[in-house]
Amino acid sequence: MENKLDSVVTSIIEQFTKRAQFGKAKYGVDLDRTDLPLIEWIEHAKQEHMDAILYLEKIKQTVTDEQKRKIY
């Protein structure tokens, strides 16, 4: 029996691969680096999550505005 991944999982794997390649090319390092202390990894993760929250709020506002325009 074939254990094929669904299209969503396949898409995410491809996106992770491309992002890793881009990051390595842009910064010259990858996540195997050992020059950062744990607190800096935490700060990087915190900043990335803050960006994600901003993107989600923008999407929410856009969807809400579009729904309001359809109602009125």
PyMOL Python script that loads the backbone (N, CA, C, O; Angstrom):
from pymol import cmd

cmd.read_pdbstr("""\
ATOM      1  N   MET A   1       0.846  -1.183   0.000  1.00  0.00           N
ATOM      2  CA  MET A   1       0.000   0.000   0.000  1.00  0.00           C
ATOM      3  C   MET A   1       0.889   1.244   0.000  1.00  0.00           C
ATOM      4  O   MET A   1       1.852   1.337   0.761  1.00  0.00           O
ATOM      5  N   GLU A   2       0.554   2.175  -0.850  1.00  0.00           N
ATOM      6  CA  GLU A   2       1.310   3.419  -0.983  1.00  0.00           C
ATOM      7  C   GLU A   2       0.909   4.388   0.122  1.00  0.00           C
ATOM      8  O   GLU A   2      -0.275   4.553   0.417  1.00  0.00           O
ATOM      9  N   ASN A   3       1.900   5.022   0.725  1.00  0.00           N
ATOM     10  CA  ASN A   3       1.665   5.985   1.802  1.00  0.00           C
ATOM     11  C   ASN A   3       1.927   7.389   1.262  1.00  0.00           C
ATOM     12  O   ASN A   3       2.905   8.035   1.637  1.00  0.00           O
ATOM     13  N   LYS A   4       1.043   7.853   0.376  1.00  0.00           N
ATOM     14  CA  LYS A   4       1.207   9.149  -0.270  1.00  0.00           C
ATOM     15  C   LYS A   4       0.708  10.277   0.631  1.00  0.00           C
ATOM     16  O   LYS A   4      -0.343  10.173   1.263  1.00  0.00           O
ATOM     17  N   LEU A   5       1.480  11.346   0.673  1.00  0.00           N
ATOM     18  CA  LEU A   5       1.078  12.524   1.449  1.00  0.00           C
ATOM     19  C   LEU A   5       0.022  13.304   0.691  1.00  0.00           C
ATOM     20  O   LEU A   5       0.010  13.323  -0.540  1.00  0.00           O
ATOM     21  N   ASP A   6      -0.867  13.947   1.438  1.00  0.00           N
ATOM     22  CA  ASP A   6      -1.885  14.762   0.767  1.00  0.00           C
ATOM     23  C   ASP A   6      -1.255  16.046   0.227  1.00  0.00           C
ATOM     24  O   ASP A   6      -0.122  16.388   0.567  1.00  0.00           O
ATOM     25  N   SER A   7      -1.995  16.734  -0.604  1.00  0.00           N
ATOM     26  CA  SER A   7      -1.464  17.909  -1.304  1.00  0.00           C
ATOM     27  C   SER A   7      -1.101  19.051  -0.357  1.00  0.00           C
ATOM     28  O   SER A   7      -0.170  19.810  -0.629  1.00  0.00           O
ATOM     29  N   VAL A   8      -1.818  19.176   0.737  1.00  0.00           N
ATOM     30  CA  VAL A   8      -1.528  20.250   1.687  1.00  0.00           C
ATOM     31  C   VAL A   8      -0.191  19.992   2.378  1.00  0.00           C
ATOM     32  O   VAL A   8       0.640  20.894   2.482  1.00  0.00           O
ATOM     33  N   VAL A   9       0.016  18.769   2.848  1.00  0.00           N
ATOM     34  CA  VAL A   9       1.275  18.416   3.507  1.00  0.00           C
ATOM     35  C   VAL A   9       2.432  18.565   2.526  1.00  0.00           C
ATOM     36  O   VAL A   9       3.479  19.108   2.878  1.00  0.00           O
ATOM     37  N   THR A  10       2.251  18.090   1.312  1.00  0.00           N
ATOM     38  CA  THR A  10       3.292  18.201   0.281  1.00  0.00           C
ATOM     39  C   THR A  10       3.638  19.663   0.016  1.00  0.00           C
ATOM     40  O   THR A  10       4.812  20.010  -0.110  1.00  0.00           O
ATOM     41  N   SER A  11       2.638  20.506  -0.069  1.00  0.00           N
ATOM     42  CA  SER A  11       2.852  21.932  -0.302  1.00  0.00           C
ATOM     43  C   SER A  11       3.651  22.562   0.833  1.00  0.00           C
ATOM     44  O   SER A  11       4.570  23.343   0.586  1.00  0.00           O
ATOM     45  N   ILE A  12       3.312  22.230   2.062  1.00  0.00           N
ATOM     46  CA  ILE A  12       4.014  22.800   3.214  1.00  0.00           C
ATOM     47  C   ILE A  12       5.466  22.335   3.240  1.00  0.00           C
ATOM     48  O   ILE A  12       6.361  23.133   3.517  1.00  0.00           O
ATOM     49  N   ILE A  13       5.712  21.068   2.958  1.00  0.00           N
ATOM     50  CA  ILE A  13       7.084  20.555   2.914  1.00  0.00           C
ATOM     51  C   ILE A  13       7.895  21.299   1.863  1.00  0.00           C
ATOM     52  O   ILE A  13       9.041  21.674   2.110  1.00  0.00           O
ATOM     53  N   GLU A  14       7.306  21.513   0.698  1.00  0.00           N
ATOM     54  CA  GLU A  14       7.998  22.260  -0.365  1.00  0.00           C
ATOM     55  C   GLU A  14       8.277  23.692   0.071  1.00  0.00           C
ATOM     56  O   GLU A  14       9.352  24.223  -0.206  1.00  0.00           O
ATOM     57  N   GLN A  15       7.325  24.321   0.747  1.00  0.00           N
ATOM     58  CA  GLN A  15       7.520  25.691   1.212  1.00  0.00           C
ATOM     59  C   GLN A  15       8.624  25.775   2.270  1.00  0.00           C
ATOM     60  O   GLN A  15       9.432  26.703   2.254  1.00  0.00           O
ATOM     61  N   PHE A  16       8.654  24.805   3.187  1.00  0.00           N
ATOM     62  CA  PHE A  16       9.722  24.766   4.188  1.00  0.00           C
ATOM     63  C   PHE A  16      11.081  24.606   3.522  1.00  0.00           C
ATOM     64  O   PHE A  16      12.050  25.262   3.906  1.00  0.00           O
ATOM     65  N   THR A  17      11.148  23.736   2.528  1.00  0.00           N
ATOM     66  CA  THR A  17      12.410  23.498   1.825  1.00  0.00           C
ATOM     67  C   THR A  17      12.885  24.767   1.132  1.00  0.00           C
ATOM     68  O   THR A  17      14.056  25.131   1.241  1.00  0.00           O
ATOM     69  N   LYS A  18      11.994  25.438   0.427  1.00  0.00           N
ATOM     70  CA  LYS A  18      12.357  26.680  -0.258  1.00  0.00           C
ATOM     71  C   LYS A  18      12.763  27.763   0.726  1.00  0.00           C
ATOM     72  O   LYS A  18      13.700  28.519   0.470  1.00  0.00           O
ATOM     73  N   ARG A  19      12.058  27.843   1.854  1.00  0.00           N
ATOM     74  CA  ARG A  19      12.387  28.850   2.867  1.00  0.00           C
ATOM     75  C   ARG A  19      13.766  28.584   3.470  1.00  0.00           C
ATOM     76  O   ARG A  19      14.538  29.515   3.698  1.00  0.00           O
ATOM     77  N   ALA A  20      14.067  27.329   3.723  1.00  0.00           N
ATOM     78  CA  ALA A  20      15.375  26.969   4.276  1.00  0.00           C
ATOM     79  C   ALA A  20      16.489  27.317   3.288  1.00  0.00           C
ATOM     80  O   ALA A  20      17.533  27.841   3.675  1.00  0.00           O
ATOM     81  N   GLN A  21      16.256  27.024   2.017  1.00  0.00           N
ATOM     82  CA  GLN A  21      17.257  27.342   0.995  1.00  0.00           C
ATOM     83  C   GLN A  21      17.446  28.848   0.881  1.00  0.00           C
ATOM     84  O   GLN A  21      18.575  29.324   0.766  1.00  0.00           O
ATOM     85  N   PHE A  22      16.355  29.597   0.911  1.00  0.00           N
ATOM     86  CA  PHE A  22      16.428  31.057   0.841  1.00  0.00           C
ATOM     87  C   PHE A  22      17.201  31.615   2.036  1.00  0.00           C
ATOM     88  O   PHE A  22      18.081  32.459   1.871  1.00  0.00           O
ATOM     89  N   GLY A  23      16.873  31.143   3.232  1.00  0.00           N
ATOM     90  CA  GLY A  23      17.541  31.622   4.433  1.00  0.00           C
ATOM     91  C   GLY A  23      19.030  31.332   4.420  1.00  0.00           C
ATOM     92  O   GLY A  23      19.839  32.172   4.812  1.00  0.00           O
ATOM     93  N   LYS A  24      19.385  30.144   3.971  1.00  0.00           N
ATOM     94  CA  LYS A  24      20.803  29.774   3.893  1.00  0.00           C
ATOM     95  C   LYS A  24      21.535  30.678   2.908  1.00  0.00           C
ATOM     96  O   LYS A  24      22.650  31.125   3.178  1.00  0.00           O
ATOM     97  N   ALA A  25      20.902  30.948   1.757  1.00  0.00           N
ATOM     98  CA  ALA A  25      21.518  31.819   0.751  1.00  0.00           C
ATOM     99  C   ALA A  25      21.616  33.261   1.250  1.00  0.00           C
ATOM    100  O   ALA A  25      22.628  33.923   1.020  1.00  0.00           O
ATOM    101  N   LYS A  26      20.584  33.752   1.925  1.00  0.00           N
ATOM    102  CA  LYS A  26      20.555  35.145   2.377  1.00  0.00           C
ATOM    103  C   LYS A  26      21.473  35.390   3.571  1.00  0.00           C
ATOM    104  O   LYS A  26      22.200  36.382   3.604  1.00  0.00           O
ATOM    105  N   TYR A  27      21.439  34.486   4.551  1.00  0.00           N
ATOM    106  CA  TYR A  27      22.166  34.724   5.799  1.00  0.00           C
ATOM    107  C   TYR A  27      23.455  33.916   5.928  1.00  0.00           C
ATOM    108  O   TYR A  27      24.274  34.187   6.806  1.00  0.00           O
ATOM    109  N   GLY A  28      23.632  32.928   5.060  1.00  0.00           N
ATOM    110  CA  GLY A  28      24.840  32.118   5.098  1.00  0.00           C
ATOM    111  C   GLY A  28      24.884  31.117   6.244  1.00  0.00           C
ATOM    112  O   GLY A  28      25.916  30.490   6.481  1.00  0.00           O
ATOM    113  N   VAL A  29      23.784  30.965   6.947  1.00  0.00           N
ATOM    114  CA  VAL A  29      23.694  30.004   8.052  1.00  0.00           C
ATOM    115  C   VAL A  29      22.337  29.313   7.998  1.00  0.00           C
ATOM    116  O   VAL A  29      21.417  29.767   7.318  1.00  0.00           O
ATOM    117  N   ASP A  30      22.236  28.213   8.724  1.00  0.00           N
ATOM    118  CA  ASP A  30      20.948  27.536   8.831  1.00  0.00           C
ATOM    119  C   ASP A  30      20.655  27.267  10.305  1.00  0.00           C
ATOM    120  O   ASP A  30      21.371  27.755  11.180  1.00  0.00           O
ATOM    121  N   LEU A  31      19.626  26.510  10.578  1.00  0.00           N
ATOM    122  CA  LEU A  31      19.228  26.289  11.963  1.00  0.00           C
ATOM    123  C   LEU A  31      20.141  25.329  12.710  1.00  0.00           C
ATOM    124  O   LEU A  31      19.944  25.098  13.903  1.00  0.00           O
ATOM    125  N   ASP A  32      21.125  24.772  12.041  1.00  0.00           N
ATOM    126  CA  ASP A  32      22.127  23.952  12.722  1.00  0.00           C
ATOM    127  C   ASP A  32      23.206  24.810  13.367  1.00  0.00           C
ATOM    128  O   ASP A  32      24.108  24.286  14.021  1.00  0.00           O
ATOM    129  N   ARG A  33      23.122  26.102  13.192  1.00  0.00           N
ATOM    130  CA  ARG A  33      24.136  27.001  13.757  1.00  0.00           C
ATOM    131  C   ARG A  33      24.165  26.867  15.275  1.00  0.00           C
ATOM    132  O   ARG A  33      23.159  26.542  15.906  1.00  0.00           O
ATOM    133  N   THR A  34      25.317  27.120  15.833  1.00  0.00           N
ATOM    134  CA  THR A  34      25.494  26.964  17.280  1.00  0.00           C
ATOM    135  C   THR A  34      26.012  28.242  17.942  1.00  0.00           C
ATOM    136  O   THR A  34      26.422  28.226  19.103  1.00  0.00           O
ATOM    137  N   ASP A  35      25.988  29.347  17.195  1.00  0.00           N
ATOM    138  CA  ASP A  35      26.558  30.589  17.718  1.00  0.00           C
ATOM    139  C   ASP A  35      25.581  31.440  18.511  1.00  0.00           C
ATOM    140  O   ASP A  35      25.977  32.466  19.064  1.00  0.00           O
ATOM    141  N   LEU A  36      24.327  31.049  18.582  1.00  0.00           N
ATOM    142  CA  LEU A  36      23.343  31.849  19.314  1.00  0.00           C
ATOM    143  C   LEU A  36      22.990  31.188  20.639  1.00  0.00           C
ATOM    144  O   LEU A  36      22.787  29.975  20.693  1.00  0.00           O
ATOM    145  N   PRO A  37      22.916  31.972  21.700  1.00  0.00           N
ATOM    146  CA  PRO A  37      22.443  31.409  22.972  1.00  0.00           C
ATOM    147  C   PRO A  37      20.928  31.175  22.911  1.00  0.00           C
ATOM    148  O   PRO A  37      20.231  31.762  22.084  1.00  0.00           O
ATOM    149  N   LEU A  38      20.447  30.330  23.779  1.00  0.00           N
ATOM    150  CA  LEU A  38      19.031  29.980  23.803  1.00  0.00           C
ATOM    151  C   LEU A  38      18.135  31.214  23.867  1.00  0.00           C
ATOM    152  O   LEU A  38      17.094  31.249  23.211  1.00  0.00           O
ATOM    153  N   ILE A  39      18.515  32.214  24.635  1.00  0.00           N
ATOM    154  CA  ILE A  39      17.679  33.411  24.783  1.00  0.00           C
ATOM    155  C   ILE A  39      17.491  34.119  23.447  1.00  0.00           C
ATOM    156  O   ILE A  39      16.432  34.701  23.212  1.00  0.00           O
ATOM    157  N   GLU A  40      18.482  34.086  22.572  1.00  0.00           N
ATOM    158  CA  GLU A  40      18.333  34.701  21.254  1.00  0.00           C
ATOM    159  C   GLU A  40      17.409  33.895  20.360  1.00  0.00           C
ATOM    160  O   GLU A  40      16.671  34.470  19.560  1.00  0.00           O
ATOM    161  N   TRP A  41      17.435  32.562  20.480  1.00  0.00           N
ATOM    162  CA  TRP A  41      16.477  31.739  19.727  1.00  0.00           C
ATOM    163  C   TRP A  41      15.057  32.055  20.177  1.00  0.00           C
ATOM    164  O   TRP A  41      14.136  32.124  19.363  1.00  0.00           O
ATOM    165  N   ILE A  42      14.893  32.245  21.476  1.00  0.00           N
ATOM    166  CA  ILE A  42      13.574  32.607  22.009  1.00  0.00           C
ATOM    167  C   ILE A  42      13.133  33.957  21.453  1.00  0.00           C
ATOM    168  O   ILE A  42      11.976  34.119  21.066  1.00  0.00           O
ATOM    169  N   GLU A  43      14.041  34.920  21.411  1.00  0.00           N
ATOM    170  CA  GLU A  43      13.703  36.244  20.876  1.00  0.00           C
ATOM    171  C   GLU A  43      13.327  36.167  19.398  1.00  0.00           C
ATOM    172  O   GLU A  43      12.372  36.815  18.971  1.00  0.00           O
ATOM    173  N   HIS A  44      14.063  35.386  18.617  1.00  0.00           N
ATOM    174  CA  HIS A  44      13.720  35.219  17.198  1.00  0.00           C
ATOM    175  C   HIS A  44      12.308  34.641  17.058  1.00  0.00           C
ATOM    176  O   HIS A  44      11.508  35.124  16.257  1.00  0.00           O
ATOM    177  N   ALA A  45      12.017  33.613  17.838  1.00  0.00           N
ATOM    178  CA  ALA A  45      10.694  32.991  17.768  1.00  0.00           C
ATOM    179  C   ALA A  45       9.606  33.976  18.180  1.00  0.00           C
ATOM    180  O   ALA A  45       8.541  34.024  17.563  1.00  0.00           O
ATOM    181  N   LYS A  46       9.869  34.757  19.217  1.00  0.00           N
ATOM    182  CA  LYS A  46       8.893  35.746  19.687  1.00  0.00           C
ATOM    183  C   LYS A  46       8.599  36.774  18.594  1.00  0.00           C
ATOM    184  O   LYS A  46       7.439  37.103  18.346  1.00  0.00           O
ATOM    185  N   GLN A  47       9.636  37.274  17.950  1.00  0.00           N
ATOM    186  CA  GLN A  47       9.449  38.268  16.894  1.00  0.00           C
ATOM    187  C   GLN A  47       8.671  37.689  15.711  1.00  0.00           C
ATOM    188  O   GLN A  47       7.811  38.358  15.138  1.00  0.00           O
ATOM    189  N   GLU A  48       8.978  36.450  15.353  1.00  0.00           N
ATOM    190  CA  GLU A  48       8.248  35.805  14.257  1.00  0.00           C
ATOM    191  C   GLU A  48       6.767  35.645  14.603  1.00  0.00           C
ATOM    192  O   GLU A  48       5.901  35.846  13.751  1.00  0.00           O
ATOM    193  N   HIS A  49       6.482  35.286  15.846  1.00  0.00           N
ATOM    194  CA  HIS A  49       5.089  35.130  16.258  1.00  0.00           C
ATOM    195  C   HIS A  49       4.366  36.476  16.316  1.00  0.00           C
ATOM    196  O   HIS A  49       3.177  36.558  16.010  1.00  0.00           O
ATOM    197  N   MET A  50       5.076  37.515  16.702  1.00  0.00           N
ATOM    198  CA  MET A  50       4.471  38.844  16.702  1.00  0.00           C
ATOM    199  C   MET A  50       4.094  39.250  15.275  1.00  0.00           C
ATOM    200  O   MET A  50       3.024  39.814  15.048  1.00  0.00           O
ATOM    201  N   ASP A  51       4.975  38.963  14.321  1.00  0.00           N
ATOM    202  CA  ASP A  51       4.659  39.235  12.916  1.00  0.00           C
ATOM    203  C   ASP A  51       3.426  38.445  12.486  1.00  0.00           C
ATOM    204  O   ASP A  51       2.545  38.978  11.811  1.00  0.00           O
ATOM    205  N   ALA A  52       3.368  37.179  12.877  1.00  0.00           N
ATOM    206  CA  ALA A  52       2.227  36.344  12.501  1.00  0.00           C
ATOM    207  C   ALA A  52       0.921  36.913  13.046  1.00  0.00           C
ATOM    208  O   ALA A  52      -0.099  36.899  12.356  1.00  0.00           O
ATOM    209  N   ILE A  53       0.946  37.409  14.275  1.00  0.00           N
ATOM    210  CA  ILE A  53      -0.256  38.011  14.864  1.00  0.00           C
ATOM    211  C   ILE A  53      -0.676  39.249  14.075  1.00  0.00           C
ATOM    212  O   ILE A  53      -1.867  39.466  13.850  1.00  0.00           O
ATOM    213  N   LEU A  54       0.286  40.055  13.656  1.00  0.00           N
ATOM    214  CA  LEU A  54      -0.040  41.228  12.849  1.00  0.00           C
ATOM    215  C   LEU A  54      -0.678  40.825  11.524  1.00  0.00           C
ATOM    216  O   LEU A  54      -1.651  41.442  11.090  1.00  0.00           O
ATOM    217  N   TYR A  55      -0.138  39.795  10.882  1.00  0.00           N
ATOM    218  CA  TYR A  55      -0.697  39.320   9.613  1.00  0.00           C
ATOM    219  C   TYR A  55      -2.120  38.796   9.819  1.00  0.00           C
ATOM    220  O   TYR A  55      -3.003  39.065   9.005  1.00  0.00           O
ATOM    221  N   LEU A  56      -2.341  38.057  10.896  1.00  0.00           N
ATOM    222  CA  LEU A  56      -3.680  37.537  11.171  1.00  0.00           C
ATOM    223  C   LEU A  56      -4.673  38.662  11.432  1.00  0.00           C
ATOM    224  O   LEU A  56      -5.820  38.592  10.990  1.00  0.00           O
ATOM    225  N   GLU A  57      -4.243  39.694  12.144  1.00  0.00           N
ATOM    226  CA  GLU A  57      -5.138  40.825  12.404  1.00  0.00           C
ATOM    227  C   GLU A  57      -5.484  41.550  11.107  1.00  0.00           C
ATOM    228  O   GLU A  57      -6.630  41.956  10.910  1.00  0.00           O
ATOM    229  N   LYS A  58      -4.507  41.714  10.224  1.00  0.00           N
ATOM    230  CA  LYS A  58      -4.763  42.344   8.921  1.00  0.00           C
ATOM    231  C   LYS A  58      -5.778  41.532   8.126  1.00  0.00           C
ATOM    232  O   LYS A  58      -6.705  42.091   7.540  1.00  0.00           O
ATOM    233  N   ILE A  59      -5.604  40.227   8.108  1.00  0.00           N
ATOM    234  CA  ILE A  59      -6.537  39.352   7.388  1.00  0.00           C
ATOM    235  C   ILE A  59      -7.930  39.463   7.997  1.00  0.00           C
ATOM    236  O   ILE A  59      -8.920  39.570   7.273  1.00  0.00           O
ATOM    237  N   LYS A  60      -8.007  39.440   9.313  1.00  0.00           N
ATOM    238  CA  LYS A  60      -9.295  39.545  10.012  1.00  0.00           C
ATOM    239  C   LYS A  60      -9.993  40.850   9.672  1.00  0.00           C
ATOM    240  O   LYS A  60     -11.188  40.857   9.376  1.00  0.00           O
ATOM    241  N   GLN A  61      -9.257  41.955   9.711  1.00  0.00           N
ATOM    242  CA  GLN A  61      -9.852  43.250   9.386  1.00  0.00           C
ATOM    243  C   GLN A  61     -10.318  43.302   7.938  1.00  0.00           C
ATOM    244  O   GLN A  61     -11.382  43.847   7.645  1.00  0.00           O
ATOM    245  N   THR A  62      -9.534  42.742   7.042  1.00  0.00           N
ATOM    246  CA  THR A  62      -9.902  42.734   5.622  1.00  0.00           C
ATOM    247  C   THR A  62     -11.171  41.928   5.394  1.00  0.00           C
ATOM    248  O   THR A  62     -12.073  42.369   4.682  1.00  0.00           O
ATOM    249  N   VAL A  63     -11.240  40.739   6.001  1.00  0.00           N
ATOM    250  CA  VAL A  63     -12.427  39.894   5.854  1.00  0.00           C
ATOM    251  C   VAL A  63     -13.642  40.570   6.476  1.00  0.00           C
ATOM    252  O   VAL A  63     -14.730  40.544   5.900  1.00  0.00           O
ATOM    253  N   THR A  64     -13.465  41.170   7.641  1.00  0.00           N
ATOM    254  CA  THR A  64     -14.564  41.862   8.314  1.00  0.00           C
ATOM    255  C   THR A  64     -15.059  43.028   7.467  1.00  0.00           C
ATOM    256  O   THR A  64     -16.268  43.213   7.324  1.00  0.00           O
ATOM    257  N   ASP A  65     -14.163  43.803   6.912  1.00  0.00           N
ATOM    258  CA  ASP A  65     -14.543  44.932   6.052  1.00  0.00           C
ATOM    259  C   ASP A  65     -15.300  44.440   4.822  1.00  0.00           C
ATOM    260  O   ASP A  65     -16.299  45.041   4.426  1.00  0.00           O
ATOM    261  N   GLU A  66     -14.834  43.358   4.222  1.00  0.00           N
ATOM    262  CA  GLU A  66     -15.505  42.810   3.037  1.00  0.00           C
ATOM    263  C   GLU A  66     -16.908  42.322   3.391  1.00  0.00           C
ATOM    264  O   GLU A  66     -17.846  42.515   2.616  1.00  0.00           O
ATOM    265  N   GLN A  67     -17.055  41.698   4.543  1.00  0.00           N
ATOM    266  CA  GLN A  67     -18.368  41.215   4.965  1.00  0.00           C
ATOM    267  C   GLN A  67     -19.314  42.378   5.241  1.00  0.00           C
ATOM    268  O   GLN A  67     -20.500  42.303   4.918  1.00  0.00           O
ATOM    269  N   LYS A  68     -18.802  43.447   5.832  1.00  0.00           N
ATOM    270  CA  LYS A  68     -19.632  44.622   6.089  1.00  0.00           C
ATOM    271  C   LYS A  68     -20.116  45.237   4.785  1.00  0.00           C
ATOM    272  O   LYS A  68     -21.272  45.650   4.691  1.00  0.00           O
ATOM    273  N   ARG A  69     -19.247  45.305   3.773  1.00  0.00           N
ATOM    274  CA  ARG A  69     -19.633  45.885   2.481  1.00  0.00           C
ATOM    275  C   ARG A  69     -20.712  45.050   1.799  1.00  0.00           C
ATOM    276  O   ARG A  69     -21.562  45.600   1.098  1.00  0.00           O
ATOM    277  N   LYS A  70     -20.694  43.744   1.989  1.00  0.00           N
ATOM    278  CA  LYS A  70     -21.699  42.871   1.378  1.00  0.00           C
ATOM    279  C   LYS A  70     -23.059  43.041   2.040  1.00  0.00           C
ATOM    280  O   LYS A  70     -24.099  42.904   1.397  1.00  0.00           O
ATOM    281  N   ILE A  71     -23.035  43.343   3.341  1.00  0.00           N
ATOM    282  CA  ILE A  71     -24.286  43.492   4.097  1.00  0.00           C
ATOM    283  C   ILE A  71     -24.970  44.800   3.736  1.00  0.00           C
ATOM    284  O   ILE A  71     -26.194  44.855   3.615  1.00  0.00           O
ATOM    285  N   TYR A  72     -24.175  45.858   3.565  1.00  0.00           N
ATOM    286  CA  TYR A  72     -24.769  47.188   3.357  1.00  0.00           C
ATOM    287  C   TYR A  72     -24.815  47.582   1.934  1.00  0.00           C
ATOM    288  O   TYR A  72     -25.287  48.672   1.610  1.00  0.00           O
TER     289      TYR A  72
END
""", "prot")
cmd.dss("prot")
cmd.show_as("cartoon", "prot")
cmd.util.cbc("prot")
cmd.orient("prot")
